[in-house]
Amino acid sequence: MEPRLPPGYHLQRDPDLLLLRRPDGSVAAAFSARGATEEAVERAAWGDRRGGSISRSWDAT
Protein backbone atom coordinates (compact mmCIF):
# COMPACT_ATOMS: atom_id res chain seq x y z
CA MET A 1 0.00 0.00 0.00
CA GLU A 2 1.40 3.37 -1.04
CA PRO A 3 -1.29 5.99 -0.40
CA ARG A 4 -0.98 9.53 -1.74
CA LEU A 5 -0.26 11.63 1.31
CA PRO A 6 0.03 15.39 1.82
CA PRO A 7 3.59 16.76 1.81
CA GLY A 8 5.50 15.76 4.93
CA TYR A 9 3.01 13.11 6.10
CA HIS A 10 4.33 9.57 6.32
CA LEU A 11 3.41 6.11 7.54
CA GLN A 12 5.14 4.27 10.34
CA ARG A 13 4.52 0.53 10.09
CA ASP A 14 4.90 -2.41 12.39
CA PRO A 15 3.28 -5.86 12.20
CA ASP A 16 0.10 -4.80 14.03
CA LEU A 17 -0.19 -1.03 13.74
CA LEU A 18 0.00 1.59 11.04
CA LEU A 19 0.55 5.16 12.27
CA LEU A 20 -0.06 8.18 10.10
CA ARG A 21 2.39 10.88 11.16
CA ARG A 22 2.29 14.59 10.51
CA PRO A 23 5.35 16.53 9.32
CA ASP A 24 6.16 17.37 12.98
CA GLY A 25 6.13 13.65 13.89
CA SER A 26 2.91 13.70 15.91
CA VAL A 27 0.31 11.03 15.21
CA ALA A 28 -2.62 12.03 13.02
CA ALA A 29 -4.32 8.60 12.97
CA ALA A 30 -3.75 4.95 13.81
CA PHE A 31 -4.96 1.92 11.87
CA SER A 32 -4.85 -1.82 12.17
CA ALA A 33 -2.01 -2.93 9.92
CA ARG A 34 -4.19 -5.78 8.67
CA GLY A 35 -7.39 -3.85 8.01
CA ALA A 36 -6.26 -0.43 6.80
CA THR A 37 -7.26 0.52 3.28
CA GLU A 38 -5.36 2.94 1.12
CA GLU A 39 -8.52 5.04 0.78
CA ALA A 40 -9.00 5.29 4.57
CA VAL A 41 -5.39 6.36 5.12
CA GLU A 42 -5.59 8.99 2.38
CA ARG A 43 -8.91 10.30 3.72
CA ALA A 44 -7.48 10.61 7.23
CA ALA A 45 -4.32 12.35 6.02
CA TRP A 46 -6.04 14.91 3.81
CA GLY A 47 -8.77 15.48 6.40
CA ASP A 48 -6.16 16.09 9.08
CA ARG A 49 -4.27 18.50 6.86
CA ARG A 50 -7.45 20.50 6.31
CA GLY A 51 -8.05 20.55 10.06
CA GLY A 52 -10.83 17.99 9.84
CA SER A 53 -12.32 15.85 12.56
CA ILE A 54 -9.25 13.67 13.11
CA SER A 55 -8.04 14.08 16.68
CA ARG A 56 -4.94 16.20 17.13
CA SER A 57 -4.71 15.64 20.87
CA TRP A 58 -2.36 12.68 21.22
CA ASP A 59 1.12 11.67 20.31
CA ALA A 60 2.41 8.10 20.41
CA THR A 61 6.12 8.82 20.19
mmCIF file of the N, C-alpha and C atoms, coordinates in Angstrom:
data_MODEL
# 
_entry.id   MODEL 
# 
loop_
_atom_site.group_PDB 
_atom_site.id 
_atom_site.type_symbol 
_atom_site.label_atom_id 
_atom_site.label_alt_id 
_atom_site.label_comp_id 
_atom_site.label_asym_id 
_atom_site.label_entity_id 
_atom_site.label_seq_id 
_atom_site.pdbx_PDB_ins_code 
_atom_site.Cartn_x 
_atom_site.Cartn_y 
_atom_site.Cartn_z 
_atom_site.occupancy 
_atom_site.B_iso_or_equiv 
_atom_site.pdbx_formal_charge 
_atom_site.auth_seq_id 
_atom_site.auth_comp_id 
_atom_site.auth_asym_id 
_atom_site.auth_atom_id 
_atom_site.pdbx_PDB_model_num 
ATOM 1   N N  . MET A 1 1  ? 0.839   -1.174 0.000  1.00 0.00 ? 1  MET A N  1 
ATOM 2   C CA . MET A 1 1  ? 0.000   0.000  0.000  1.00 0.00 ? 1  MET A CA 1 
ATOM 3   C C  . MET A 1 1  ? 0.889   1.244  0.000  1.00 0.00 ? 1  MET A C  1 
ATOM 4   N N  . GLU A 1 2  ? 0.682   2.098  -0.966 1.00 0.00 ? 2  GLU A N  1 
ATOM 5   C CA . GLU A 1 2  ? 1.397   3.371  -1.044 1.00 0.00 ? 2  GLU A CA 1 
ATOM 6   C C  . GLU A 1 2  ? 0.386   4.488  -1.285 1.00 0.00 ? 2  GLU A C  1 
ATOM 7   N N  . PRO A 1 3  ? -0.287  4.927  -0.230 1.00 0.00 ? 3  PRO A N  1 
ATOM 8   C CA . PRO A 1 3  ? -1.289  5.987  -0.404 1.00 0.00 ? 3  PRO A CA 1 
ATOM 9   C C  . PRO A 1 3  ? -0.643  7.318  -0.778 1.00 0.00 ? 3  PRO A C  1 
ATOM 10  N N  . ARG A 1 4  ? -1.427  8.169  -1.413 1.00 0.00 ? 4  ARG A N  1 
ATOM 11  C CA . ARG A 1 4  ? -0.975  9.527  -1.744 1.00 0.00 ? 4  ARG A CA 1 
ATOM 12  C C  . ARG A 1 4  ? -1.235  10.405 -0.536 1.00 0.00 ? 4  ARG A C  1 
ATOM 13  N N  . LEU A 1 5  ? -0.160  10.860 0.078  1.00 0.00 ? 5  LEU A N  1 
ATOM 14  C CA . LEU A 1 5  ? -0.264  11.633 1.313  1.00 0.00 ? 5  LEU A CA 1 
ATOM 15  C C  . LEU A 1 5  ? 0.128   13.091 1.075  1.00 0.00 ? 5  LEU A C  1 
ATOM 16  N N  . PRO A 1 6  ? -0.389  13.993 1.918  1.00 0.00 ? 6  PRO A N  1 
ATOM 17  C CA . PRO A 1 6  ? 0.034   15.395 1.820  1.00 0.00 ? 6  PRO A CA 1 
ATOM 18  C C  . PRO A 1 6  ? 1.537   15.507 2.072  1.00 0.00 ? 6  PRO A C  1 
ATOM 19  N N  . PRO A 1 7  ? 2.156   16.571 1.591  1.00 0.00 ? 7  PRO A N  1 
ATOM 20  C CA . PRO A 1 7  ? 3.593   16.760 1.810  1.00 0.00 ? 7  PRO A CA 1 
ATOM 21  C C  . PRO A 1 7  ? 3.963   16.675 3.291  1.00 0.00 ? 7  PRO A C  1 
ATOM 22  N N  . GLY A 1 8  ? 4.996   15.889 3.565  1.00 0.00 ? 8  GLY A N  1 
ATOM 23  C CA . GLY A 1 8  ? 5.497   15.761 4.930  1.00 0.00 ? 8  GLY A CA 1 
ATOM 24  C C  . GLY A 1 8  ? 4.848   14.667 5.754  1.00 0.00 ? 8  GLY A C  1 
ATOM 25  N N  . TYR A 1 9  ? 3.668   14.197 5.372  1.00 0.00 ? 9  TYR A N  1 
ATOM 26  C CA . TYR A 1 9  ? 3.006   13.112 6.095  1.00 0.00 ? 9  TYR A CA 1 
ATOM 27  C C  . TYR A 1 9  ? 3.672   11.803 5.699  1.00 0.00 ? 9  TYR A C  1 
ATOM 28  N N  . HIS A 1 10 ? 3.747   10.873 6.636  1.00 0.00 ? 10 HIS A N  1 
ATOM 29  C CA . HIS A 1 10 ? 4.332   9.569  6.320  1.00 0.00 ? 10 HIS A CA 1 
ATOM 30  C C  . HIS A 1 10 ? 3.708   8.490  7.202  1.00 0.00 ? 10 HIS A C  1 
ATOM 31  N N  . LEU A 1 11 ? 3.925   7.253  6.798  1.00 0.00 ? 11 LEU A N  1 
ATOM 32  C CA . LEU A 1 11 ? 3.408   6.109  7.543  1.00 0.00 ? 11 LEU A CA 1 
ATOM 33  C C  . LEU A 1 11 ? 4.534   5.433  8.300  1.00 0.00 ? 11 LEU A C  1 
ATOM 34  N N  . GLN A 1 12 ? 4.232   5.082  9.528  1.00 0.00 ? 12 GLN A N  1 
ATOM 35  C CA . GLN A 1 12 ? 5.143   4.271  10.339 1.00 0.00 ? 12 GLN A CA 1 
ATOM 36  C C  . GLN A 1 12 ? 4.458   2.923  10.502 1.00 0.00 ? 12 GLN A C  1 
ATOM 37  N N  . ARG A 1 13 ? 5.135   1.867  10.110 1.00 0.00 ? 13 ARG A N  1 
ATOM 38  C CA . ARG A 1 13 ? 4.520   0.535  10.094 1.00 0.00 ? 13 ARG A CA 1 
ATOM 39  C C  . ARG A 1 13 ? 5.199   -0.403 11.062 1.00 0.00 ? 13 ARG A C  1 
ATOM 40  N N  . ASP A 1 14 ? 4.382   -1.250 11.672 1.00 0.00 ? 14 ASP A N  1 
ATOM 41  C CA . ASP A 1 14 ? 4.896   -2.411 12.386 1.00 0.00 ? 14 ASP A CA 1 
ATOM 42  C C  . ASP A 1 14 ? 3.912   -3.536 12.101 1.00 0.00 ? 14 ASP A C  1 
ATOM 43  N N  . PRO A 1 15 ? 4.142   -4.741 12.574 1.00 0.00 ? 15 PRO A N  1 
ATOM 44  C CA . PRO A 1 15 ? 3.281   -5.862 12.196 1.00 0.00 ? 15 PRO A CA 1 
ATOM 45  C C  . PRO A 1 15 ? 1.798   -5.678 12.547 1.00 0.00 ? 15 PRO A C  1 
ATOM 46  N N  . ASP A 1 16 ? 1.487   -4.927 13.597 1.00 0.00 ? 16 ASP A N  1 
ATOM 47  C CA . ASP A 1 16 ? 0.100   -4.803 14.033 1.00 0.00 ? 16 ASP A CA 1 
ATOM 48  C C  . ASP A 1 16 ? -0.512  -3.432 13.835 1.00 0.00 ? 16 ASP A C  1 
ATOM 49  N N  . LEU A 1 17 ? 0.305   -2.405 13.713 1.00 0.00 ? 17 LEU A N  1 
ATOM 50  C CA . LEU A 1 17 ? -0.187  -1.034 13.741 1.00 0.00 ? 17 LEU A CA 1 
ATOM 51  C C  . LEU A 1 17 ? 0.402   -0.211 12.604 1.00 0.00 ? 17 LEU A C  1 
ATOM 52  N N  . LEU A 1 18 ? -0.420  0.656  12.069 1.00 0.00 ? 18 LEU A N  1 
ATOM 53  C CA . LEU A 1 18 ? -0.003  1.590  11.037 1.00 0.00 ? 18 LEU A CA 1 
ATOM 54  C C  . LEU A 1 18 ? -0.310  2.985  11.567 1.00 0.00 ? 18 LEU A C  1 
ATOM 55  N N  . LEU A 1 19 ? 0.729   3.804  11.757 1.00 0.00 ? 19 LEU A N  1 
ATOM 56  C CA . LEU A 1 19 ? 0.553   5.160  12.269 1.00 0.00 ? 19 LEU A CA 1 
ATOM 57  C C  . LEU A 1 19 ? 0.756   6.164  11.148 1.00 0.00 ? 19 LEU A C  1 
ATOM 58  N N  . LEU A 1 20 ? -0.184  7.074  11.032 1.00 0.00 ? 20 LEU A N  1 
ATOM 59  C CA . LEU A 1 20 ? -0.063  8.180  10.098 1.00 0.00 ? 20 LEU A CA 1 
ATOM 60  C C  . LEU A 1 20 ? 0.525   9.350  10.874 1.00 0.00 ? 20 LEU A C  1 
ATOM 61  N N  . ARG A 1 21 ? 1.691   9.801  10.445 1.00 0.00 ? 21 ARG A N  1 
ATOM 62  C CA . ARG A 1 21 ? 2.392   10.876 11.162 1.00 0.00 ? 21 ARG A CA 1 
ATOM 63  C C  . ARG A 1 21 ? 2.393   12.164 10.352 1.00 0.00 ? 21 ARG A C  1 
ATOM 64  N N  . ARG A 1 22 ? 2.242   13.249 11.091 1.00 0.00 ? 22 ARG A N  1 
ATOM 65  C CA . ARG A 1 22 ? 2.294   14.591 10.512 1.00 0.00 ? 22 ARG A CA 1 
ATOM 66  C C  . ARG A 1 22 ? 3.756   14.981 10.270 1.00 0.00 ? 22 ARG A C  1 
ATOM 67  N N  . PRO A 1 23 ? 3.968   16.083 9.558  1.00 0.00 ? 23 PRO A N  1 
ATOM 68  C CA . PRO A 1 23 ? 5.347   16.535 9.325  1.00 0.00 ? 23 PRO A CA 1 
ATOM 69  C C  . PRO A 1 23 ? 6.141   16.764 10.611 1.00 0.00 ? 23 PRO A C  1 
ATOM 70  N N  . ASP A 1 24 ? 5.456   17.137 11.710 1.00 0.00 ? 24 ASP A N  1 
ATOM 71  C CA . ASP A 1 24 ? 6.164   17.369 12.978 1.00 0.00 ? 24 ASP A CA 1 
ATOM 72  C C  . ASP A 1 24 ? 6.395   16.085 13.764 1.00 0.00 ? 24 ASP A C  1 
ATOM 73  N N  . GLY A 1 25 ? 5.935   14.945 13.240 1.00 0.00 ? 25 GLY A N  1 
ATOM 74  C CA . GLY A 1 25 ? 6.132   13.655 13.889 1.00 0.00 ? 25 GLY A CA 1 
ATOM 75  C C  . GLY A 1 25 ? 4.997   13.210 14.787 1.00 0.00 ? 25 GLY A C  1 
ATOM 76  N N  . SER A 1 26 ? 4.047   14.099 15.076 1.00 0.00 ? 26 SER A N  1 
ATOM 77  C CA . SER A 1 26 ? 2.915   13.701 15.912 1.00 0.00 ? 26 SER A CA 1 
ATOM 78  C C  . SER A 1 26 ? 1.994   12.771 15.122 1.00 0.00 ? 26 SER A C  1 
ATOM 79  N N  . VAL A 1 27 ? 1.184   12.013 15.833 1.00 0.00 ? 27 VAL A N  1 
ATOM 80  C CA . VAL A 1 27 ? 0.307   11.028 15.205 1.00 0.00 ? 27 VAL A CA 1 
ATOM 81  C C  . VAL A 1 27 ? -1.009  11.679 14.796 1.00 0.00 ? 27 VAL A C  1 
ATOM 82  N N  . ALA A 1 28 ? -1.357  11.523 13.533 1.00 0.00 ? 28 ALA A N  1 
ATOM 83  C CA . ALA A 1 28 ? -2.621  12.034 13.018 1.00 0.00 ? 28 ALA A CA 1 
ATOM 84  C C  . ALA A 1 28 ? -3.713  10.973 13.106 1.00 0.00 ? 28 ALA A C  1 
ATOM 85  N N  . ALA A 1 29 ? -3.348  9.701  12.931 1.00 0.00 ? 29 ALA A N  1 
ATOM 86  C CA . ALA A 1 29 ? -4.316  8.605  12.967 1.00 0.00 ? 29 ALA A CA 1 
ATOM 87  C C  . ALA A 1 29 ? -3.577  7.286  13.137 1.00 0.00 ? 29 ALA A C  1 
ATOM 88  N N  . ALA A 1 30 ? -4.299  6.302  13.647 1.00 0.00 ? 30 ALA A N  1 
ATOM 89  C CA . ALA A 1 30 ? -3.754  4.952  13.808 1.00 0.00 ? 30 ALA A CA 1 
ATOM 90  C C  . ALA A 1 30 ? -4.724  3.962  13.172 1.00 0.00 ? 30 ALA A C  1 
ATOM 91  N N  . PHE A 1 31 ? -4.174  2.937  12.563 1.00 0.00 ? 31 PHE A N  1 
ATOM 92  C CA . PHE A 1 31 ? -4.961  1.925  11.873 1.00 0.00 ? 31 PHE A CA 1 
ATOM 93  C C  . PHE A 1 31 ? -4.428  0.546  12.211 1.00 0.00 ? 31 PHE A C  1 
ATOM 94  N N  . SER A 1 32 ? -5.303  -0.442 12.110 1.00 0.00 ? 32 SER A N  1 
ATOM 95  C CA . SER A 1 32 ? -4.854  -1.824 12.172 1.00 0.00 ? 32 SER A CA 1 
ATOM 96  C C  . SER A 1 32 ? -4.034  -2.085 10.915 1.00 0.00 ? 32 SER A C  1 
ATOM 97  N N  . ALA A 1 33 ? -2.865  -2.652 11.074 1.00 0.00 ? 33 ALA A N  1 
ATOM 98  C CA . ALA A 1 33 ? -2.015  -2.929 9.916  1.00 0.00 ? 33 ALA A CA 1 
ATOM 99  C C  . ALA A 1 33 ? -2.673  -3.929 8.974  1.00 0.00 ? 33 ALA A C  1 
ATOM 100 N N  . ARG A 1 34 ? -3.543  -4.749 9.494  1.00 0.00 ? 34 ARG A N  1 
ATOM 101 C CA . ARG A 1 34 ? -4.194  -5.777 8.671  1.00 0.00 ? 34 ARG A CA 1 
ATOM 102 C C  . ARG A 1 34 ? -5.448  -5.277 7.979  1.00 0.00 ? 34 ARG A C  1 
ATOM 103 N N  . GLY A 1 35 ? -6.102  -4.263 8.558  1.00 0.00 ? 35 GLY A N  1 
ATOM 104 C CA . GLY A 1 35 ? -7.390  -3.845 8.012  1.00 0.00 ? 35 GLY A CA 1 
ATOM 105 C C  . GLY A 1 35 ? -7.409  -2.480 7.361  1.00 0.00 ? 35 GLY A C  1 
ATOM 106 N N  . ALA A 1 36 ? -6.293  -1.780 7.354  1.00 0.00 ? 36 ALA A N  1 
ATOM 107 C CA . ALA A 1 36 ? -6.263  -0.428 6.799  1.00 0.00 ? 36 ALA A CA 1 
ATOM 108 C C  . ALA A 1 36 ? -6.359  -0.469 5.278  1.00 0.00 ? 36 ALA A C  1 
ATOM 109 N N  . THR A 1 37 ? -7.200  0.397  4.736  1.00 0.00 ? 37 THR A N  1 
ATOM 110 C CA . THR A 1 37 ? -7.263  0.525  3.282  1.00 0.00 ? 37 THR A CA 1 
ATOM 111 C C  . THR A 1 37 ? -6.532  1.791  2.862  1.00 0.00 ? 37 THR A C  1 
ATOM 112 N N  . GLU A 1 38 ? -6.044  1.774  1.662  1.00 0.00 ? 38 GLU A N  1 
ATOM 113 C CA . GLU A 1 38 ? -5.357  2.940  1.123  1.00 0.00 ? 38 GLU A CA 1 
ATOM 114 C C  . GLU A 1 38 ? -6.282  4.158  1.155  1.00 0.00 ? 38 GLU A C  1 
ATOM 115 N N  . GLU A 1 39 ? -7.538  3.946  0.800  1.00 0.00 ? 39 GLU A N  1 
ATOM 116 C CA . GLU A 1 39 ? -8.517  5.037  0.784  1.00 0.00 ? 39 GLU A CA 1 
ATOM 117 C C  . GLU A 1 39 ? -8.711  5.639  2.175  1.00 0.00 ? 39 GLU A C  1 
ATOM 118 N N  . ALA A 1 40 ? -8.806  4.804  3.200  1.00 0.00 ? 40 ALA A N  1 
ATOM 119 C CA . ALA A 1 40 ? -9.003  5.295  4.568  1.00 0.00 ? 40 ALA A CA 1 
ATOM 120 C C  . ALA A 1 40 ? -7.801  6.103  5.048  1.00 0.00 ? 40 ALA A C  1 
ATOM 121 N N  . VAL A 1 41 ? -6.607  5.643  4.723  1.00 0.00 ? 41 VAL A N  1 
ATOM 122 C CA . VAL A 1 41 ? -5.389  6.358  5.123  1.00 0.00 ? 41 VAL A CA 1 
ATOM 123 C C  . VAL A 1 41 ? -5.328  7.709  4.420  1.00 0.00 ? 41 VAL A C  1 
ATOM 124 N N  . GLU A 1 42 ? -5.599  7.728  3.122  1.00 0.00 ? 42 GLU A N  1 
ATOM 125 C CA . GLU A 1 42 ? -5.590  8.990  2.382  1.00 0.00 ? 42 GLU A CA 1 
ATOM 126 C C  . GLU A 1 42 ? -6.639  9.953  2.928  1.00 0.00 ? 42 GLU A C  1 
ATOM 127 N N  . ARG A 1 43 ? -7.836  9.459  3.192  1.00 0.00 ? 43 ARG A N  1 
ATOM 128 C CA . ARG A 1 43 ? -8.913  10.305 3.721  1.00 0.00 ? 43 ARG A CA 1 
ATOM 129 C C  . ARG A 1 43 ? -8.513  10.913 5.060  1.00 0.00 ? 43 ARG A C  1 
ATOM 130 N N  . ALA A 1 44 ? -7.912  10.119 5.922  1.00 0.00 ? 44 ALA A N  1 
ATOM 131 C CA . ALA A 1 44 ? -7.482  10.614 7.230  1.00 0.00 ? 44 ALA A CA 1 
ATOM 132 C C  . ALA A 1 44 ? -6.387  11.668 7.082  1.00 0.00 ? 44 ALA A C  1 
ATOM 133 N N  . ALA A 1 45 ? -5.437  11.420 6.203  1.00 0.00 ? 45 ALA A N  1 
ATOM 134 C CA . ALA A 1 45 ? -4.320  12.354 6.019  1.00 0.00 ? 45 ALA A CA 1 
ATOM 135 C C  . ALA A 1 45 ? -4.798  13.694 5.475  1.00 0.00 ? 45 ALA A C  1 
ATOM 136 N N  . TRP A 1 46 ? -5.582  13.654 4.417  1.00 0.00 ? 46 TRP A N  1 
ATOM 137 C CA . TRP A 1 46 ? -6.037  14.911 3.815  1.00 0.00 ? 46 TRP A CA 1 
ATOM 138 C C  . TRP A 1 46 ? -7.035  15.620 4.719  1.00 0.00 ? 46 TRP A C  1 
ATOM 139 N N  . GLY A 1 47 ? -7.851  14.862 5.440  1.00 0.00 ? 47 GLY A N  1 
ATOM 140 C CA . GLY A 1 47 ? -8.772  15.478 6.400  1.00 0.00 ? 47 GLY A CA 1 
ATOM 141 C C  . GLY A 1 47 ? -8.021  16.153 7.531  1.00 0.00 ? 47 GLY A C  1 
ATOM 142 N N  . ASP A 1 48 ? -6.979  15.509 8.011  1.00 0.00 ? 48 ASP A N  1 
ATOM 143 C CA . ASP A 1 48 ? -6.165  16.089 9.076  1.00 0.00 ? 48 ASP A CA 1 
ATOM 144 C C  . ASP A 1 48 ? -5.484  17.364 8.592  1.00 0.00 ? 48 ASP A C  1 
ATOM 145 N N  . ARG A 1 49 ? -4.969  17.324 7.406  1.00 0.00 ? 49 ARG A N  1 
ATOM 146 C CA . ARG A 1 49 ? -4.267  18.502 6.864  1.00 0.00 ? 49 ARG A CA 1 
ATOM 147 C C  . ARG A 1 49 ? -5.204  19.696 6.749  1.00 0.00 ? 49 ARG A C  1 
ATOM 148 N N  . ARG A 1 50 ? -6.465  19.426 6.413  1.00 0.00 ? 50 ARG A N  1 
ATOM 149 C CA . ARG A 1 50 ? -7.452  20.502 6.311  1.00 0.00 ? 50 ARG A CA 1 
ATOM 150 C C  . ARG A 1 50 ? -7.989  20.916 7.675  1.00 0.00 ? 50 ARG A C  1 
ATOM 151 N N  . GLY A 1 51 ? -7.540  20.233 8.731  1.00 0.00 ? 51 GLY A N  1 
ATOM 152 C CA . GLY A 1 51 ? -8.051  20.552 10.065 1.00 0.00 ? 51 GLY A CA 1 
ATOM 153 C C  . GLY A 1 51 ? -9.377  19.877 10.338 1.00 0.00 ? 51 GLY A C  1 
ATOM 154 N N  . GLY A 1 52 ? -9.584  18.732 9.712  1.00 0.00 ? 52 GLY A N  1 
ATOM 155 C CA . GLY A 1 52 ? -10.834 17.994 9.843  1.00 0.00 ? 52 GLY A CA 1 
ATOM 156 C C  . GLY A 1 52 ? -11.039 17.403 11.218 1.00 0.00 ? 52 GLY A C  1 
ATOM 157 N N  . SER A 1 53 ? -11.879 16.408 11.287 1.00 0.00 ? 53 SER A N  1 
ATOM 158 C CA . SER A 1 53 ? -12.315 15.852 12.563 1.00 0.00 ? 53 SER A CA 1 
ATOM 159 C C  . SER A 1 53 ? -11.348 14.850 13.173 1.00 0.00 ? 53 SER A C  1 
ATOM 160 N N  . ILE A 1 54 ? -10.232 14.588 12.535 1.00 0.00 ? 54 ILE A N  1 
ATOM 161 C CA . ILE A 1 54 ? -9.255  13.666 13.109 1.00 0.00 ? 54 ILE A CA 1 
ATOM 162 C C  . ILE A 1 54 ? -8.655  14.309 14.350 1.00 0.00 ? 54 ILE A C  1 
ATOM 163 N N  . SER A 1 55 ? -8.559  13.548 15.413 1.00 0.00 ? 55 SER A N  1 
ATOM 164 C CA . SER A 1 55 ? -8.043  14.083 16.675 1.00 0.00 ? 55 SER A CA 1 
ATOM 165 C C  . SER A 1 55 ? -6.597  14.531 16.538 1.00 0.00 ? 55 SER A C  1 
ATOM 166 N N  . ARG A 1 56 ? -6.298  15.684 17.114 1.00 0.00 ? 56 ARG A N  1 
ATOM 167 C CA . ARG A 1 56 ? -4.937  16.203 17.126 1.00 0.00 ? 56 ARG A CA 1 
ATOM 168 C C  . ARG A 1 56 ? -4.388  16.198 18.546 1.00 0.00 ? 56 ARG A C  1 
ATOM 169 N N  . SER A 1 57 ? -5.026  15.479 19.453 1.00 0.00 ? 57 SER A N  1 
ATOM 170 C CA . SER A 1 57 ? -4.707  15.642 20.868 1.00 0.00 ? 57 SER A CA 1 
ATOM 171 C C  . SER A 1 57 ? -3.743  14.610 21.433 1.00 0.00 ? 57 SER A C  1 
ATOM 172 N N  . TRP A 1 58 ? -3.255  13.679 20.644 1.00 0.00 ? 58 TRP A N  1 
ATOM 173 C CA . TRP A 1 58 ? -2.361  12.677 21.216 1.00 0.00 ? 58 TRP A CA 1 
ATOM 174 C C  . TRP A 1 58 ? -1.148  12.449 20.342 1.00 0.00 ? 58 TRP A C  1 
ATOM 175 N N  . ASP A 1 59 ? -0.136  11.952 20.982 1.00 0.00 ? 59 ASP A N  1 
ATOM 176 C CA . ASP A 1 59 ? 1.125   11.671 20.305 1.00 0.00 ? 59 ASP A CA 1 
ATOM 177 C C  . ASP A 1 59 ? 1.659   10.358 20.851 1.00 0.00 ? 59 ASP A C  1 
ATOM 178 N N  . ALA A 1 60 ? 1.946   9.425  19.985 1.00 0.00 ? 60 ALA A N  1 
ATOM 179 C CA . ALA A 1 60 ? 2.409   8.104  20.412 1.00 0.00 ? 60 ALA A CA 1 
ATOM 180 C C  . ALA A 1 60 ? 3.899   7.936  20.152 1.00 0.00 ? 60 ALA A C  1 
ATOM 181 N N  . THR A 1 61 ? 4.687   8.941  20.427 1.00 0.00 ? 61 THR A N  1 
ATOM 182 C CA . THR A 1 61 ? 6.124   8.820  20.188 1.00 0.00 ? 61 THR A CA 1 
ATOM 183 C C  . THR A 1 61 ? 6.803   8.089  21.305 1.00 0.00 ? 61 THR A C  1 
# 
